[in-house]
């Protein structure tokens, strides 16, 4: 809108300068005519001139400058400042968003590894994913618990899909929608599902232990029953503590995933804002042209 106003002002000025008579001795006042008193102003027809330095002239001296030139210069400088500010803001927001996303991705990766870490005390069914640093493996067949750890993924029990090997190497499914740092690891959903299965299993054990505890309490008080009851009580506390810790892990991972999704969305929004920056740069070019017209010598 301002460009249209300034353009109209320039055309109006050129038109009225042909029709409006000017005071004697003032007809020679145009852009570039020398003057002496800085800040002085004079009116020629409907146009006002100010004694100042022309913003488009290098090493300018005091000359009469049309008010439309000064207005166009202000508009041009404002548009330049807008581009500078918007560019700096976009650059910072892009950097901050990426840094936050990368940090979250590392936290998510750590959580995935902890949740999928192979445990010798666990029975695995085909399709279960585990982590044995630095690689991920998928159960190829049913893998029974083995407290000595001999069933843990290794070079001797890992083969190709369709073989009789206990494990096969995990194959990434594609680009992660969250962050490129997660491209080569199992989805957070896989880790969450595994940990939720643990929680369900532990709650089942707690329920059974609680039932056994009630039977012992209702039975005769013997040294053996007392020792067993104390053991069951300790086990219930341990499994309950595990359920609490695992639930916190799941909730924290879900929160991290939700946050990184928002950051991904924010990056998309910033990309759209870049279009505004392109428009602002076009304004600068247009305002520069208007300023050049309004400030040229003789206007």
RAUR-V38740 format. One record per backbone hydrogen bond with DSSP energy under -0.5 kcal/mol. CO is the residue of the C=O (numbers start at 1). NH is the residue of the N-H. Records with the same first field share a line. If there is no record, write none. Layout:
CO=NH, NH
This chain:
1=5
2=6
3=7
4=8
5=9
6=10
7=11
8=12
9=13
10=14
11=15
12=16
13=17
15=18, 19
16=19, 20
19=21
23=26, 27
26=29
28=30
30=33
31=298
33=64
36=38
37=40
40=51
42=49
43=45
44=47
47=44
48=67
49=42
50=52, 65
51=39
52=63
54=57
57=60
61=54
62=35
63=52
64=32
65=50
66=69, 70
67=71
68=72
69=73
70=74
71=75
72=76
73=77
74=78
75=79
76=80
77=81
78=82
79=83
80=84
81=85
82=86
83=87
84=88
85=89
86=90
87=91
88=92
89=93
90=94
91=95
92=96
93=97
94=98
95=99
96=100
97=101
98=102
99=103
100=104
101=105
102=106
103=107
104=108
105=109
106=110
107=111
108=112
109=113
110=114
111=115
112=116
113=117
116=131
119=122
120=146
124=143
125=128
128=139
130=137
131=118
132=135
135=132
136=170
137=130
138=168
139=127
142=144
143=124
146=149
149=152
154=157, 158
157=166, 167
159=169
160=163
166=140, 141
167=159
168=138
170=172
179=182
180=183
182=185
183=174
187=190, 191
188=192
189=193
190=194
191=195
192=196
193=197
194=198
195=199
196=200
197=201
198=202
199=203
200=204
201=205
202=206
203=207
204=208
205=209
206=210
207=211
208=212
209=213
210=214
211=215
212=216
213=217
214=218
215=219
220=222
222=226
223=227
224=228
225=229
226=230
227=231
228=232
229=233
230=234
231=235
232=236
233=237
234=238
235=239
236=240
237=241
238=242
239=243
240=244
241=245
242=246
243=247
244=248
245=249
246=250
247=251
248=252
249=253
250=254
251=255
252=256
253=257
254=258
255=259
256=260
257=261
258=262
259=263
260=264
261=265
262=266
263=267
264=268
265=269
266=270
267=271
268=272
269=273
270=274
272=275, 276
273=276, 277
274=278
275=279
276=280
277=281
278=282
279=283
280=284
281=285
282=286
283=287
284=288
285=289
286=290
287=291
288=292
289=293
290=294
291=295
292=296
296=299
